[in-house]
Amino acid sequence: MLWIINGNIEFNPERNRLASLSRPELTVILTTPASRCLHLLLENAPAVVAQQTFFQKVWEEGGMVVPANTLYQNISIIRRGLRTVGETEDTLITTVPRKGFQIEPGVDILTINKAAAQESEKKASPPRPLPRRHFKRNIAPLWMLASLIVGMVLGYISWQTVPDKNFYDRYALVETAQGCHFFSRNEDISSVSRFESYKTMILKTGMDCQKYPWVYFLSGSHIPGLVALICQRPYKTRGDTGCITLFFRGAMHE
């Protein structure tokens, strides 16, 4: 299932991806919870989605209890992604005070079933066999087309086999506690007192270390709060690793 927003933004929830239809190279990859939040908004548009619905569908069904700031942060991620890909400053997501969020009523939304569309195209345009008298004159174009397809396939295979540079490979394991593996690349978090404070703060959320055993500290002393990425599997550049962002506003650095 694909979503087309204002005729220019494509949202693919399976890949957590926003892409520009006019500039295919312009894409944004959302976090998994941000992608789920956007999916909820589009499914219910233009109705208001209550905050409690977000908490239940995005986090609680996965065994997580998160503070309200985590929801606000993921809505902010969605808004930045839509502005970037859509190359617009228009308001696409509206905050409804004391209720929740909604897609702006004037936003045009189109849902596309990708598999059904492809099947319909196949049925509408069945391939026609080449007339025997034209077979010889069409050998050259067919040969060129076959060569092009083979080249594209080989290029795609080569691209898939080139390893991506993983940003989180530079993170070092600080400690393993209660089944959770805590990683950081910030020297300020590596101090014993600060690390213990942050670790306790995260574990108090009720996080299940069996389900989310990989914890990456993203905060530094210049950030006015604690930001952590918790994942079901080690973070990789490609593929869904089931990561959720935790943001603790007001967590002070020593």
C-alpha positions in Angstrom: 0.0 0.0 0.0 1.3 3.4 -1.0 0.0 6.9 -0.1 0.3 9.9 -2.4 0.1 13.2 -0.5 -0.8 16.4 -2.4 0.1 14.7 -5.7 3.9 15.0 -5.0 4.8 13.0 -1.9 4.9 9.2 -1.9 4.7 7.4 1.5 5.7 3.8 1.6 4.9 2.5 5.2 6.6 -0.9 4.6 10.0 0.9 4.0 9.3 3.9 6.4 10.1 6.1 3.4 8.9 9.5 2.1 9.9 10.2 -1.5 9.3 13.1 -4.0 7.4 12.1 -7.2 8.9 15.0 -9.1 12.5 14.4 -7.8 12.9 10.7 -7.1 16.4 11.2 -5.6 14.8 13.3 -2.8 13.9 10.8 -0.1 13.6 10.7 3.7 13.7 7.6 5.9 11.5 7.9 9.0 12.0 6.1 12.3 9.7 3.1 12.7 7.4 4.8 15.3 7.2 8.0 13.2 6.2 5.9 10.2 3.5 4.2 12.2 2.2 7.6 13.5 2.0 8.9 9.9 0.1 5.7 8.8 -2.4 6.3 11.6 -2.9 9.9 10.5 -3.4 9.0 6.9 -5.8 6.1 7.6 -8.0 8.4 9.7 -7.7 11.6 7.7 -9.1 14.2 8.1 -10.4 13.0 11.5 -8.4 13.8 14.6 -6.3 10.9 16.0 -6.3 11.1 19.8 -2.9 11.0 21.7 -4.0 7.9 23.5 -4.6 6.1 20.2 -1.0 6.9 19.2 0.4 5.5 22.4 -1.7 2.4 22.2 -1.1 1.5 18.5 2.5 2.6 18.1 4.0 1.7 21.5 1.8 -0.1 24.0 1.0 -3.0 21.6 4.7 -3.5 21.4 5.1 -3.6 25.2 6.5 0.0 25.5 5.4 2.8 27.8 6.8 6.2 26.6 6.4 9.8 27.8 4.3 12.3 25.9 7.5 14.0 24.6 8.3 10.9 22.6 5.0 11.3 20.6 5.7 15.0 20.0 9.2 14.2 18.8 8.0 11.7 16.3 5.3 14.1 15.0 8.1 16.7 14.6 10.1 14.1 12.6 7.1 13.5 10.2 6.6 17.3 9.7 10.3 17.8 8.8 10.2 14.9 6.4 7.1 16.1 4.6 8.5 19.6 4.3 11.8 18.3 3.0 10.4 15.9 0.4 7.4 18.1 -0.6 9.7 21.2 -0.7 6.9 23.2 0.9 6.3 25.1 4.1 2.6 24.4 4.1 1.0 22.9 7.2 0.2 19.3 6.5 -0.3 18.0 10.1 -2.3 20.1 12.5 -2.1 20.0 16.3 -5.5 19.9 18.0 -5.0 21.2 21.6 -5.8 18.7 24.3 -7.0 16.1 21.8 -4.4 15.0 19.3 -3.3 15.5 15.7 -4.9 15.4 12.3 -4.0 15.7 8.6 -4.9 19.2 7.5 -8.4 18.9 5.9 -7.3 20.6 2.7 -4.5 18.1 2.0 -5.1 15.8 -1.0 -4.6 12.1 -0.1 -4.6 9.1 -2.6 -4.3 5.5 -1.6 -2.7 3.1 -4.1 -2.7 -0.7 -3.9 0.6 -1.3 -5.8 0.0 -5.0 -6.5 -3.5 -4.4 -7.8 -2.4 -1.6 -10.0 0.3 -3.7 -11.6 -2.1 -6.6 -12.1 -4.6 -4.3 -13.8 -2.0 -3.0 -16.1 -1.1 -6.5 -17.2 -4.7 -7.4 -17.9 -5.4 -4.2 -19.8 -2.3 -4.5 -22.0 -1.7 -8.1 -22.9 1.6 -8.6 -24.9 1.1 -9.1 -28.7 3.3 -11.5 -30.6 5.5 -10.0 -33.3 4.3 -10.6 -36.9 6.5 -13.2 -38.6 7.3 -10.8 -41.5 8.8 -8.3 -39.1 10.8 -10.6 -37.0 14.1 -10.0 -38.7 13.9 -6.2 -38.6 13.1 -6.3 -34.9 16.1 -8.5 -33.9 18.4 -5.5 -33.4 16.0 -3.5 -31.1 15.2 -6.6 -29.1 18.9 -7.4 -28.7 19.6 -3.8 -27.5 16.6 -4.0 -25.0 17.8 -7.4 -23.6 21.4 -6.0 -23.2 20.0 -3.0 -21.3 17.9 -5.2 -19.0 20.9 -7.5 -18.2 23.0 -4.4 -17.5 20.4 -3.0 -15.1 20.1 -6.3 -13.3 23.8 -6.7 -12.9 24.1 -3.1 -11.7 21.3 -3.7 -9.1 23.0 -6.9 -7.8 26.3 -5.0 -7.5 24.7 -2.2 -5.6 23.0 -4.6 -3.2 26.3 -6.4 -2.5 28.2 -3.2 -1.7 28.2 -2.9 2.1 26.8 0.4 3.5 28.8 2.4 6.0 27.0 1.9 9.3 27.1 5.0 11.5 26.4 3.0 14.6 29.5 0.8 14.1 31.4 3.6 15.8 29.4 3.2 19.0 31.2 1.3 21.8 29.5 -1.1 24.3 29.5 0.6 27.7 27.7 -2.1 29.7 25.3 -5.0 29.6 22.6 -4.9 32.3 19.4 -6.9 32.7 19.8 -8.2 29.2 20.2 -4.8 27.6 23.3 -3.8 25.7 24.1 -0.1 26.2 26.2 1.7 23.5 27.6 5.2 23.3 30.2 7.2 21.4 30.0 10.3 23.7 32.7 10.6 26.3 30.4 12.7 28.6 27.9 9.8 28.8 30.7 7.3 29.4 31.4 8.7 32.9 30.1 6.3 35.6 27.7 8.6 37.4 26.1 10.0 34.3 25.8 6.6 32.6 24.2 5.1 35.7 21.7 8.0 35.8 20.7 7.6 32.2 20.5 3.8 32.4 18.2 3.9 35.4 16.0 6.5 33.6 15.5 4.3 30.6 14.9 1.1 32.6 12.2 2.9 34.7 10.1 3.2 31.5 9.3 -0.5 31.9 11.3 -1.3 28.7 11.5 -5.1 28.0 15.2 -5.9 27.5 14.2 -9.2 26.0 12.3 -7.4 23.2 14.5 -4.3 22.9 18.0 -5.4 24.0 20.0 -2.8 21.9 20.2 0.7 23.4 22.1 3.5 21.7 22.7 6.8 23.6 22.4 9.7 21.1 22.7 12.6 23.6 25.7 14.8 24.2 26.3 17.5 26.8 25.1 20.1 24.3 21.6 18.5 24.1 19.1 19.7 26.8 17.7 16.2 27.4 18.3 12.5 26.9 17.8 10.9 23.5 18.2 7.2 23.1 17.4 4.7 20.3 16.2 1.3 21.5 16.1 -1.6 19.0 14.9 -5.1 18.6 18.0 -6.0 16.6 21.4 -4.3 16.1 21.0 -1.1 14.1 21.7 -1.5 10.4 21.5 0.9 7.5 19.1 -1.3 5.6 16.1 -3.2 6.8 13.7 -2.7 9.7 15.5 -3.2 13.0 12.4 -2.3 15.1 13.9 0.8 16.6 12.1 3.3 18.8 13.3 6.7 19.8 13.0 7.7 23.5 13.3 11.4 24.4 13.5 12.6 28.0 13.0 16.4 28.1 14.7 18.1 31.0 17.2 15.4 31.7 20.1 17.6 32.8 23.8 16.9 32.2 26.3 17.1 35.0 
